[in-house]
Amino acid sequence: MATDTEPLQEDRRAISTRSVVIGLALGIPFSLLFLWLAIRGVSFDEVWSALSKANPWLVLLSVPFLLMLFVMQGLRWRHLVAAPHLPRRRAFVVLMYVGTAITNVVPGRPGDVARGIWLSRLGRIPVARSLTSVGVDRAMDVGTVFVLLLLCLPFIDKPDWLVTLAIVGAIVSVLAAIVLVAAWWYAHRRNPQDPAAGMEQGERSWWRHQLSGVIRGLAVLSRPREFGLAVADSFVGWSFNAAGTWLVGEALGLQIGLSGAILVTSVIALGSAIPSSPGMIGTFQWLAVASLAVVGVGKADALAFSILLQAAWYIPTTLSGVPGAWWLTREGRRSAPAAT
């Protein structure tokens, strides 16, 4: 029988030394490069002047808006998971915060793997299906911010790199849609009455069992109501994030407007796939500076903006890691099946 410590042991294996080394080897050089690009030619006196003049109350007001993204992502993720013993909504939200906290301090984005493994224990579902739901969850982020980016493009200048980013986002979104439709078709072909039924049952070989788990995790279109609610949660969450981004801009007196806030939100979200150091330090600054340049914000002000915006979500999500892990351990003990 699974013990209460098994999720933690699985998470430690997921965050292996090899994955950390690979994350450092790939992420640190990219982060240093992007940090250099962000600060090149910037007067740090001007950056400090901008930071010292920022309205602290508006920055504090932005924090709950930025953190609501993780709440809505957790609720969205729950709609994407098919499980007979689905954990409570609170568990998904806490898993999202704990996964973010891990990614904030460990290179290689291991937080997504950790939350997927932990969910497999809480929900008593195969790891393959749980991790696939994480992939679908992340793909929905790409699709959502891509749509938001398209909405703001008519109101801003469009440099070549932004057009390229939009094209890449379109390609990724189309590929993700094709995968979801293919998984729905296969699942429906296997069981027309209930495409989301337990496909893993009866599979004799290990790899077919895992493949069935992956396909079931992808077959979210088999549950149109849940998928529709997940889409709604996604847009609400990223709208909160854009509002928080706008508030940080107002705190610095940048007046970037709604289109500028959506642009920054979309570019940073789409650029998060670039290998980087923990917490996207360096990469985050470059993406913010590059996107704000499109709406006419100078480098010094943009760098100050990136520091405040990152701190507003990075500090609270990182601090949530330890209490969140403690709560999940208690939740796992509470939901564990009784010994027979």
N, C-alpha and C positions, 0 to 999 in steps of 0.2 A: 504493500500500500504506500502511496506517496506520503511523504512527511512534510511538515511545515517548512523545513529548511531546503527542500528540493528546488523551489523556484529560485532561491538565492544562489544555490550551487549551479543551477542551469545558467543564471545570468552571469556568474563569474566565468563559466566556460565560454559563454557567448562573447564576453569581453576578454578574449585571450590575449596573451602577450604578443602573439603574431599579428593579430588584428590591430593592436595598439601601435606596434612598430610600423606596420604598413600605413596606418592612418597618419602617423607622424611623418613618415618618409614622403608621402604624397601631399599631405595638407600643409605642413609648415613652410615648404618652399613657395607654394602658391600664396599662402597668407602673407608671407614676407614680401613677395613681389607686389601683391595688390595693396599692401599697406604702404609700400614705397611709392606706388603710383598715386595713392590717395593723398599723401603728405608732401609729395614733390612740389617744391616752389611755394609752400604754404608758410605764412608767418605765424608762428605759434603764439606770439603776442596777440595777434588778431583772434586766434582761436580762443585763447583764454579770455579775452575781452568779451567775445560773444557769449561764452559760457557764464561769465560773471554777471552779465546783464539779463540772462534768461529768467523768465518768470517761474519760480519754483512751484507755485500753486498749479499752474497749467501742466507742468511736467508731472506732478503728483496725480493730477486729474487724468492724465493719459494712461496711467498704470492699469487701472481696472479695465479700461477699454482694450489695451493690448493683451491683458491676461484673459479676457473673455474669448479670445481666439482659441486658446488651449481648452477652455471649457466646451466650446462648440465643437472643436475637433474631437474631443472625447465622446460627446453625445452623437456626433456623426459616425464615429467608428463603431459604436454599438449597433447602429442601424445596418452596418455592413457585415456584421458577424452573424452566422447561422449556428446556433448551438442550443441543445435541449436544456442546458442549465446556464442561461445567459446571466452573467454577473450584473449587479445593480449599476445604474447610470453613474453613481458616484465612483464606483471602481474604475470605470473607463476614464473618467476625468482625472482621477489620481494617477492611473497608469500613464496618461499623456504627460502629466507634470513630471513624474519620476523619469520617464524616458527622455524628456527634454533636459532634465537636470543632469542625467548621465552624459548625454551628448554635449552638454555645456562644458564638461570637465575632462572628457575622454575623447581622443581623436578617432575618426573613422565612423562616426554616427552609429555607435553601438546601442544607443538608447532605443531605437526602433526595434532592433532584434530582442533586446531585453524585455520590452513591454509585450512583444509578441509571445515570447516564451512564458512570461508570467501569466498572460491571458489564457494560454493553453492549460495551465494548472487551475486557474480560478474557474474557467468555464468547462473544464474536463473535455477538451476537444483536441484533436491531433495537432501537433506543432506545425505541420505543413499548412493546414488550413488556417491556423492562427496567424502565422507569418505572412501568408498570402493576403489576409485581410489588412495587414499593415501596409503591404504594397498597394492594394487598392485604395486605402486611405490616403496614402501619399500621392498617388496618381490623381485623386480627386482634387488635391491641393493645386496641382499643376493645371488641371482643367479649369478650376475656378479662377485662379489669378490670371490665366490666359484670357478668359472672357472679360475680366475686369480691365486688363490691359487694352483689349480691343475697344472697350467702351470709352477709354480716355484718349486714345490715339487721335481722333478727329480734332481735339482741343489743344494739342501740343505740337511742337516741332518734332520731326521724325528723322533723327540722324541714322546713318547706315547701320550702326550697331543695334539700334532699337528695332529697326525693321528686321534684322537678322534674328534677334531674340524672339520677335513675334512669329517668325517663320518656324523657328525651332520649337516654340511652344505649340504651334499648330500641328506640326508633325508628331510630336509626342502625344498630344491629345487625341489625334486621329488613330495612332497606333494603339493607345490605351482603349479607345472605343472598340476597335476591331477585336482586341483580345477579349474584352467583356462580352461582346456579341458571340464570338466563337465559343466561349465557355458556356454561355447560356444555351446555345444550340446543342452542344454536346450533352450538357446536363439534361436538357429537355428530351433529347433523343434517348438517353438512358432511362429516364423515368418521366414520361409525359404527364402523369397525374400529379407528381410532386417533384419538380426538377431539383429542389434544394434538399431532397431527402438524403439519408446517410449513404452516400455513394461509396464510402470507404468500406462499408460492411460487405463481407463476402469476397473481397479481393484477396487472392491467395499469395501473390508475391509482394515483397516489401515495396518495390518501386511503383507497382501499380496502386498500392495502397496510398503511397505518398502523392502520386499523381492525381488520384481521385480527391485527396484532401485539397490539393492546390486548385483543382477545377471547381470544387464546391466553394472554396473561398472566393473564386472569381465570378461565380454564377450569381452575382448580386441582382442582375436583371430579372432573375426568376422571382424576385420579391419586389415588384414595382412600387408598392407603397413605401416600403422601407428605403428603397433607393431614392425615391422622390424626397423623403424626409431628410436623407443624408445630403442630398444636393442643397436643400433649403438651409440646413445647418451650416453647410460649407460657406454659402454666400453670406449668411448672417455673421459668421465668425470673421471672415475676411473684411467685411464691412466695419465691424468693430475695430479691427486692426488698422484699417485706413483712417478711421476717426481718431484713434490714438496717435497715429502718425501726424495727422493734421494738427492736433493739439500741441505736439512737440514743436512743430514748425511755428505755430502761433506763439509759443513760449519764447522763441528766439526772434519773433517779429519778421519771419520770412514771408508770410502771406502766400504760401504756395498754392492755396486753393484746393478744391476737391479733386480736380484732375491731377494736380501735382502729388497729392497724398496717395491717390490710387496708383499713379505711376511708380512712385518710390516703393510702395507696398508690393506691387507686382514684380518689379525688377529684382528686389531683394529676395522675394520668395522663389522666383524662377532661377535666380543665381545661386540659391542655396545648394544646388546639386554640384557646384564646383567643389573639388576637394579643398579642405581648409583646416585650420587649427580648431581646437575646441571652441564652441561658441561663435564660430565664424569671425573671430577677431582678425582684422586685416581685410578679409574679403568683404565683410559687412561695410566697412568704411569706404572701400572703393566703389561698391555698388551704390551706396547712398550718394557719394560725391558725383559719380557719373550720371545718375538719374536726376539729381537736383540741378546739374549743369544744364539739362534740357529745358528747365523752366527758369533759367537765368539766375540761379543762386551761385555766388562765388565759392571758391574752394574752402576758405577759412570758415565761413558760416556753415557750409555743408558738412565739414568735418566736425564742427561743434554739434551740429544736428545729429550726426551719426553716433557720436559718443553718448549724448543724452538718450536717444531712441534705444540704443542697444542696452544701456544701463537700466532703462525703465522696464524691460522684460527679462533681461539676463539675470539680474540680481534676485528678484523674487522667485523665478522659476528654479534657479539653482538652490536657493535656500529651502525650497519645498521638497527637495529630494529625500532628505533623511526622514522627516516626519511622514512623508508620503510612503516610503518603503516600510516604515514601521506599521502604518495603517494597513497596507496591503498584506503584510504578514499576519496581522490579526484577522483580516477579512478571509485570507486563505484558510486559517484555522477554523473560522466560523462556518465556512461553506464546505469544508472537507467532508466527504461521506463518512458516516459512522462505521467503526470497525465491526465486522461480523464474526 
